[in-house]
Structure formats: C-alpha cells, structure tokens
Amino acid sequence: MANQLGRRYVCEVCGSEVLCTKAGTGGIICDGQAMKLQVPKALPSSD
C-alpha cells in the first residue's frame, strides 16, 4: 500500500495518529501492524 500525501493514519492498538507529509511506497507500521487510513468526519449540513 502506498502512503498518500496529506492523509492521516491511525493505529488501532495505541491510538497514535500520523500525518503523511511525503508520499511513497510501503506502509506505516505501529505496534507491529499496519496503520489504517483515517476516514474524514462528515461536516454537518447547513440547511
């Protein structure tokens, strides 16, 4: 999995968050497992 520039990754074990500042191949590892891509929170609609 390639790292995506400007995306946040989160560790499901310890809760650490990482912001990717340089794209590249490979993955981000924390506590022995790959970190998951953090899904952006939806903004409330302004009806």
Buried (B, 14 or more C-beta within 10 A) or exposed (E): EEBEEEEBBBBEEEEEEBEBEEEEEEEBEBEEEBBEBEEEEEEEEEE
